[in-house]
Amino acid sequence: MRYHLLGLMLLAGTASPALAQGQPWVQPGQPSGFGVPAPGAVANLQSRLDALERQLARLTGQNEESANRIRQLERQLEETRRQSDERLARIEAAAAAAPEVVRSEPAEIVPDRVVSVDKKITIADPKPAGTGDAGEDAYLVGFRQWENRQFAEAQKSLEAMARKYPKHPRASYALNLAGRAYLDDGKPATAAKVLLANYQSNPKGERAADSLYFLGQALMQLNKPAEACRVYDELAEVYPRMRDWVKERLPAARAEARCGS
């Protein structure tokens, strides 16, 4: 298995290319004054570029502030919805003869308590009860943060869990989900590093194959379809028995990257 094949490729592939050096204005033997802009024009162009760069920096800062405000509003809206649902649940529960407690599983196969009030209303418990397993509880904290779109918080919690409990079965889940949190947060380069590390450091982990799939997704966001195809090829070669969730999405991912057969 080629657990280290991708490392060197991605270290070179995700690095930004250096800016090419400009050519001199006058070549040896070229008649002086022909095709050479006046010094004043060059200085004016430089000042215009500097002004444009400052303007772009201001716009970038404004966009980041707007994005932060939107995320805050989304969290506030979600909290308001949760509180409303809890109040409604208490009203319905008071009238119910015997509330029933059942179990369900979200996307990452994490146990989640759900209180069934009646056949039409179900309320997810926002704070899962302790499992008695410190590593599992640490993972669930990061999972909840990712589920609530608190991506920065999820990144820290999940990476901290993997560092503290590197041998825990959930460590593979944690780093895979941390990579997804960076990807969801618009940071594909960081996501690629975390996902590649999860695959290489724990190739037998339960989410190693998933990390290769999401590594390909991160490379596509970095506009590197050729590298993404190599990742998808390695995924198919190393994990022919990948879980169905990944297997169902791999053909579409290869088609998007225009990978060969």
RAVENWO-V777592 format. One record per pair of residues at least 24 apart in sequence whose ideal C-beta (glycine too) atoms are under 10 Angstrom apart, sorted by the first residue. I is the first residue (numbers start at 1). J is the second residue. D is the distance in Angstrom with one decimal. If there is no record, write none. Layout:
# RAVENWO-V777592
i=I j=J d=D
i=I j=J d=D
This chain:
# RAVENWO-V777592
i=1 j=203 d=6.5
i=1 j=204 d=9.8
i=1 j=234 d=8.5
i=1 j=237 d=7.9
i=1 j=238 d=4.9
i=1 j=239 d=9.2
i=2 j=200 d=9.9
i=2 j=203 d=9.8
i=2 j=230 d=9.8
i=2 j=233 d=9.7
i=2 j=234 d=5.9
i=2 j=237 d=7.7
i=2 j=238 d=7.1
i=3 j=199 d=7.2
i=3 j=200 d=5.2
i=3 j=201 d=8.8
i=3 j=202 d=9.7
i=3 j=203 d=5.0
i=3 j=208 d=9.2
i=3 j=234 d=9.2
i=3 j=238 d=8.0
i=4 j=196 d=9.9
i=4 j=200 d=6.2
i=5 j=200 d=9.5
i=5 j=230 d=8.1
i=5 j=231 d=9.7
i=5 j=233 d=10.0
i=5 j=234 d=6.6
i=5 j=238 d=9.7
i=6 j=192 d=9.6
i=6 j=196 d=6.0
i=6 j=199 d=7.7
i=6 j=200 d=7.7
i=6 j=212 d=8.4
i=6 j=215 d=7.6
i=6 j=219 d=9.8
i=6 j=227 d=8.2
i=6 j=230 d=7.1
i=6 j=231 d=6.4
i=6 j=234 d=6.7
i=7 j=196 d=6.8
i=7 j=197 d=9.2
i=7 j=199 d=9.8
i=7 j=200 d=6.5
i=9 j=196 d=9.8
i=9 j=219 d=10.0
i=9 j=224 d=9.7
i=9 j=226 d=9.7
i=9 j=227 d=6.3
i=9 j=230 d=6.8
i=9 j=231 d=9.0
i=10 j=189 d=9.7
i=10 j=192 d=6.3
i=10 j=193 d=7.9
i=10 j=195 d=9.9
i=10 j=196 d=5.9
i=10 j=215 d=8.1
i=10 j=218 d=9.6
i=10 j=219 d=7.8
i=10 j=222 d=9.7
i=10 j=224 d=8.8
i=10 j=227 d=6.8
i=10 j=230 d=9.5
i=10 j=231 d=8.7
i=11 j=193 d=9.3
i=11 j=196 d=9.4
i=12 j=227 d=9.5
i=13 j=192 d=8.9
i=13 j=219 d=7.4
i=13 j=222 d=8.0
i=13 j=224 d=5.6
i=13 j=226 d=8.5
i=13 j=227 d=4.8
i=13 j=228 d=9.8
i=13 j=230 d=9.3
i=14 j=188 d=8.7
i=14 j=189 d=5.5
i=14 j=190 d=9.8
i=14 j=192 d=5.9
i=14 j=193 d=7.8
i=14 j=196 d=9.6
i=14 j=218 d=8.9
i=14 j=219 d=7.9
i=14 j=222 d=6.2
i=14 j=224 d=7.5
i=14 j=227 d=8.4
i=15 j=189 d=9.3
i=16 j=189 d=9.3
i=67 j=186 d=8.6
i=71 j=149 d=7.2
i=71 j=150 d=8.5
i=71 j=151 d=8.6
i=71 j=152 d=9.3
i=71 j=185 d=9.7
i=74 j=148 d=9.3
i=74 j=149 d=6.5
i=74 j=150 d=10.0
i=75 j=148 d=7.2
i=75 j=149 d=7.4
i=75 j=150 d=7.1
i=78 j=126 d=9.7
i=78 j=148 d=6.5
i=78 j=149 d=7.9
i=78 j=150 d=9.9
i=79 j=126 d=9.2
i=79 j=148 d=9.1
i=82 j=123 d=8.7
i=82 j=124 d=8.7
i=82 j=126 d=6.1
i=82 j=148 d=9.4
i=85 j=117 d=9.9
i=85 j=121 d=8.3
i=85 j=122 d=9.5
i=85 j=123 d=5.4
i=85 j=124 d=8.6
i=85 j=126 d=9.7
i=86 j=115 d=9.9
i=86 j=123 d=6.8
i=86 j=125 d=10.0
i=86 j=126 d=8.7
i=88 j=117 d=8.2
i=88 j=121 d=7.1
i=88 j=123 d=8.2
i=89 j=115 d=6.7
i=89 j=116 d=10.0
i=89 j=117 d=5.4
i=89 j=121 d=6.9
i=89 j=122 d=9.0
i=89 j=123 d=4.6
i=90 j=117 d=9.1
i=90 j=123 d=9.6
i=91 j=117 d=9.1
i=92 j=117 d=4.3
i=92 j=118 d=6.3
i=92 j=120 d=9.1
i=92 j=121 d=6.0
i=92 j=123 d=9.2
i=93 j=117 d=5.6
i=93 j=118 d=9.2
i=93 j=121 d=9.5
i=93 j=123 d=9.3
i=96 j=121 d=9.9
i=101 j=125 d=9.9
i=106 j=143 d=7.9
i=106 j=144 d=9.8
i=106 j=147 d=6.8
i=107 j=143 d=9.6
i=107 j=146 d=10.0
i=107 j=147 d=8.5
i=107 j=177 d=9.9
i=107 j=245 d=8.4
i=108 j=139 d=9.1
i=108 j=140 d=9.9
i=108 j=143 d=6.0
i=108 j=146 d=8.4
i=108 j=147 d=8.5
i=108 j=170 d=9.8
i=108 j=173 d=6.5
i=108 j=176 d=8.7
i=108 j=177 d=6.4
i=108 j=180 d=9.2
i=108 j=207 d=8.7
i=108 j=210 d=9.6
i=109 j=173 d=8.3
i=109 j=206 d=9.1
i=109 j=207 d=10.0
i=109 j=243 d=9.7
i=109 j=245 d=9.7
i=110 j=136 d=8.9
i=110 j=139 d=7.7
i=110 j=140 d=6.3
i=110 j=143 d=5.3
i=110 j=144 d=8.8
i=110 j=147 d=8.8
i=110 j=170 d=9.0
i=110 j=173 d=8.3
i=110 j=177 d=9.7
i=111 j=136 d=8.9
i=111 j=140 d=8.3
i=112 j=140 d=8.9
i=112 j=143 d=9.2
i=112 j=144 d=9.2
i=112 j=147 d=9.2
i=133 j=165 d=9.4
i=133 j=168 d=8.3
i=133 j=169 d=9.7
i=133 j=170 d=8.6
i=134 j=161 d=9.4
i=134 j=164 d=8.4
i=134 j=165 d=7.4
i=134 j=168 d=8.8
i=135 j=161 d=6.8
i=135 j=162 d=9.5
i=135 j=164 d=7.6
i=135 j=165 d=3.8
i=135 j=166 d=9.7
i=135 j=167 d=8.8
i=135 j=168 d=3.7
i=135 j=169 d=8.0
i=135 j=170 d=5.7
i=135 j=171 d=7.6
i=135 j=174 d=8.8
i=136 j=161 d=9.4
i=136 j=165 d=9.0
i=136 j=168 d=7.7
i=136 j=169 d=8.6
i=136 j=170 d=5.9
i=136 j=173 d=9.9
i=137 j=161 d=9.1
i=137 j=170 d=9.7
i=138 j=162 d=9.2
i=138 j=164 d=6.8
i=138 j=165 d=6.7
i=138 j=168 d=8.5
i=138 j=170 d=8.0
i=138 j=171 d=10.0
i=138 j=174 d=7.9
i=139 j=165 d=8.3
i=139 j=168 d=7.8
i=139 j=169 d=9.4
i=139 j=170 d=4.1
i=139 j=171 d=8.3
i=139 j=173 d=6.2
i=139 j=174 d=5.3
i=139 j=177 d=8.2
i=140 j=170 d=8.7
i=142 j=170 d=9.5
i=142 j=173 d=9.3
i=142 j=174 d=6.3
i=142 j=177 d=6.6
i=142 j=178 d=7.3
i=142 j=181 d=8.0
i=143 j=170 d=9.2
i=143 j=173 d=8.2
i=143 j=174 d=8.6
i=143 j=177 d=6.5
i=143 j=181 d=10.0
i=145 j=177 d=9.8
i=145 j=181 d=8.1
i=146 j=177 d=5.8
i=146 j=178 d=8.5
i=146 j=180 d=7.2
i=146 j=181 d=5.2
i=146 j=184 d=7.6
i=146 j=185 d=9.9
i=147 j=177 d=9.8
i=149 j=181 d=9.4
i=149 j=184 d=7.6
i=149 j=185 d=9.2
i=150 j=181 d=8.9
i=150 j=185 d=9.9
i=151 j=178 d=9.7
i=151 j=180 d=9.1
i=151 j=181 d=4.7
i=151 j=182 d=7.5
i=151 j=183 d=9.1
i=151 j=184 d=5.5
i=151 j=185 d=3.9
i=151 j=186 d=8.8
i=151 j=187 d=8.7
i=152 j=181 d=8.1
i=152 j=182 d=9.5
i=152 j=185 d=6.8
i=152 j=187 d=9.8
i=153 j=181 d=8.9
i=154 j=178 d=7.2
i=154 j=180 d=8.9
i=154 j=181 d=4.4
i=154 j=182 d=9.4
i=154 j=184 d=8.8
i=154 j=185 d=8.8
i=155 j=179 d=9.1
i=155 j=180 d=9.8
i=155 j=181 d=4.8
i=155 j=182 d=6.1
i=155 j=184 d=9.8
i=155 j=185 d=7.3
i=155 j=187 d=8.7
i=155 j=190 d=8.5
i=155 j=191 d=9.6
i=155 j=194 d=8.5
i=156 j=181 d=9.4
i=157 j=181 d=9.3
i=158 j=194 d=9.2
i=159 j=194 d=7.5
i=162 j=194 d=9.4
i=162 j=197 d=9.6
i=162 j=198 d=8.1
i=162 j=201 d=9.3
i=162 j=202 d=9.2
i=166 j=201 d=8.5
i=166 j=202 d=8.3
i=167 j=202 d=9.6
i=169 j=205 d=8.2
i=169 j=206 d=6.8
i=170 j=205 d=9.6
i=170 j=206 d=8.7
i=170 j=207 d=9.3
i=171 j=198 d=8.6
i=171 j=201 d=9.2
i=171 j=202 d=6.8
i=171 j=205 d=6.9
i=171 j=206 d=9.6
i=171 j=207 d=9.2
i=172 j=198 d=6.5
i=172 j=199 d=9.4
i=172 j=201 d=9.3
i=172 j=202 d=5.3
i=172 j=203 d=9.6
i=172 j=204 d=8.5
i=172 j=205 d=2.7
i=172 j=206 d=5.1
i=172 j=207 d=4.4
i=172 j=208 d=6.2
i=172 j=209 d=9.9
i=172 j=210 d=8.6
i=172 j=211 d=8.0
i=173 j=198 d=9.5
i=173 j=205 d=8.0
i=173 j=206 d=6.6
i=173 j=207 d=5.2
i=173 j=210 d=8.8
i=174 j=198 d=8.7
i=174 j=205 d=9.8
i=174 j=207 d=8.6
i=175 j=199 d=9.1
i=175 j=201 d=8.1
i=175 j=202 d=7.8
i=175 j=205 d=8.1
i=175 j=207 d=7.6
i=175 j=208 d=9.5
i=175 j=211 d=7.2
i=176 j=202 d=9.7
i=176 j=205 d=8.0
i=176 j=206 d=8.7
i=176 j=207 d=3.7
i=176 j=208 d=7.9
i=176 j=209 d=9.4
i=176 j=210 d=5.1
i=176 j=211 d=4.8
i=176 j=212 d=9.8
i=176 j=213 d=9.5
i=176 j=214 d=7.1
i=176 j=215 d=10.0
i=177 j=207 d=7.8
i=177 j=210 d=9.2
i=177 j=211 d=9.8
i=177 j=214 d=9.6
i=178 j=211 d=10.0
i=179 j=207 d=9.4
i=179 j=210 d=9.1
i=179 j=211 d=6.2
i=179 j=214 d=5.7
i=179 j=215 d=7.6
i=179 j=217 d=9.6
i=179 j=218 d=7.4
i=180 j=207 d=9.8
i=180 j=210 d=8.6
i=180 j=211 d=9.1
i=180 j=214 d=5.8
i=180 j=217 d=9.0
i=180 j=218 d=9.5
i=182 j=214 d=9.7
i=182 j=218 d=8.1
i=183 j=214 d=6.3
i=183 j=215 d=9.6
i=183 j=217 d=6.5
i=183 j=218 d=5.7
i=183 j=221 d=7.3
i=186 j=221 d=8.6
i=187 j=218 d=9.0
i=187 j=221 d=9.5
i=188 j=214 d=9.9
i=188 j=215 d=9.8
i=188 j=217 d=8.1
i=188 j=218 d=4.3
i=188 j=219 d=7.7
i=188 j=220 d=8.3
i=188 j=221 d=3.9
i=188 j=222 d=5.2
i=188 j=223 d=9.6
i=188 j=224 d=9.6
i=189 j=218 d=7.6
i=189 j=219 d=9.7
i=189 j=221 d=8.9
i=189 j=222 d=6.4
i=190 j=218 d=8.8
i=191 j=215 d=8.0
i=191 j=217 d=8.3
i=191 j=218 d=4.4
i=191 j=219 d=9.6
i=191 j=221 d=8.2
i=191 j=222 d=9.4
i=192 j=216 d=9.4
i=192 j=217 d=9.3
i=192 j=218 d=4.2
i=192 j=219 d=6.3
i=192 j=221 d=8.9
i=192 j=222 d=7.0
i=192 j=224 d=9.1
i=192 j=227 d=9.3
i=192 j=231 d=9.4
i=193 j=218 d=9.0
i=194 j=218 d=9.1
i=195 j=219 d=9.7
i=195 j=231 d=9.4
i=196 j=231 d=8.8
i=199 j=231 d=9.2
i=199 j=234 d=8.8
i=199 j=235 d=9.1
i=199 j=238 d=8.8
i=199 j=239 d=9.8
i=203 j=238 d=7.3
i=203 j=239 d=9.1
i=206 j=243 d=8.5
i=207 j=243 d=9.1
i=207 j=246 d=9.6
i=208 j=235 d=9.6
i=208 j=238 d=8.4
i=208 j=239 d=7.4
i=208 j=242 d=9.5
i=209 j=235 d=6.2
i=209 j=236 d=9.8
i=209 j=238 d=7.6
i=209 j=239 d=4.0
i=209 j=240 d=9.8
i=209 j=241 d=8.8
i=209 j=242 d=4.3
i=209 j=243 d=6.9
i=209 j=245 d=9.8
i=209 j=246 d=5.7
i=209 j=247 d=9.2
i=209 j=250 d=9.8
i=210 j=235 d=9.4
i=210 j=239 d=9.4
i=210 j=242 d=8.1
i=210 j=243 d=7.6
i=210 j=245 d=7.8
i=210 j=246 d=5.8
i=211 j=235 d=9.4
i=212 j=236 d=9.3
i=212 j=238 d=7.6
i=212 j=239 d=7.3
i=212 j=242 d=8.7
i=212 j=246 d=8.4
i=212 j=250 d=9.7
i=213 j=239 d=9.3
i=213 j=242 d=8.0
i=213 j=245 d=9.0
i=213 j=246 d=5.0
i=213 j=247 d=9.5
i=213 j=249 d=6.9
i=213 j=250 d=6.7
i=213 j=253 d=6.9
i=214 j=246 d=9.3
i=214 j=253 d=9.8
i=216 j=250 d=8.7
i=216 j=253 d=5.9
i=216 j=254 d=8.6
i=216 j=256 d=9.3
i=216 j=257 d=7.1
i=216 j=259 d=9.4
i=217 j=249 d=9.3
i=217 j=253 d=6.9
i=217 j=256 d=9.2
i=217 j=257 d=9.6
i=219 j=257 d=8.3
i=220 j=253 d=7.8
i=220 j=256 d=6.6
i=220 j=257 d=6.1
i=224 j=257 d=9.1
i=225 j=254 d=10.0
i=225 j=256 d=8.0
i=225 j=257 d=4.2
i=225 j=258 d=6.2
i=225 j=259 d=7.9
i=226 j=257 d=8.0
i=226 j=258 d=9.2
i=226 j=259 d=8.8
i=227 j=257 d=9.0
i=228 j=253 d=7.6
i=228 j=254 d=8.6
i=228 j=256 d=8.4
i=228 j=257 d=4.5
i=228 j=258 d=9.6
i=228 j=259 d=7.7
i=229 j=253 d=9.4
i=229 j=254 d=6.9
i=229 j=257 d=5.1
i=229 j=258 d=7.7
i=229 j=259 d=3.8
i=229 j=260 d=7.4
i=230 j=257 d=9.7
i=230 j=259 d=8.9
i=231 j=257 d=9.1
i=231 j=259 d=9.8
i=232 j=257 d=6.9
i=232 j=259 d=6.0
i=233 j=259 d=7.4
i=233 j=260 d=9.2
